[in-house]
């Protein structure tokens, strides 16, 4: 299980299995249709994956596993990755989006409330969406990836993640400020 050393913060990625990944399939078609004219490599995307990344605090390993199985994922239709790093191959390009500070994150709030019911302890949860793109013959160019970011990120609600550490540090600061 992935945990930032000594911090009590655990990370998990949840992705819909093939056949249940309807949102990713629709996004692939949208990107190909809207941006494929300007960036032909986007018209021929091989695959788009959408992962929900959850960072949690205040749960031990057993509670976190139960919380993940009961609240964050549906075992019959989700892949679960207990890892610090985004589950993407070297040929895939990815980026994440998290809510701006002060913006209401319904997914994280719902997970916290359901987690309290499921495991008896209210966890602190932070959520981000991670988008993974596989080009048909080679990885996407920086220009094409920037165009996809501009298409997906609403600057009023969210911001791109800078590598994998930003959400960790945000959650860790929240954990230090509001230890409960």
Buried (B, 14 or more C-beta within 10 A) or exposed (E): EBBBEEEBBBBBBBBBEEEBBEEBBEBBEBBBEEBBEEBEBBBEBEBBBBBBBBBBBBBEEEBBBBBBBBBBBBEEEBBBBBEBEBBBEEEBBBBBBBBEEEEEBEBBEEBBEBBBEBBEEBBBBBBBBBBBBBBEEEBBBEEBBEBBEEEBBEEEEBBBBEEBEBBBEBBBEBBEEEEE
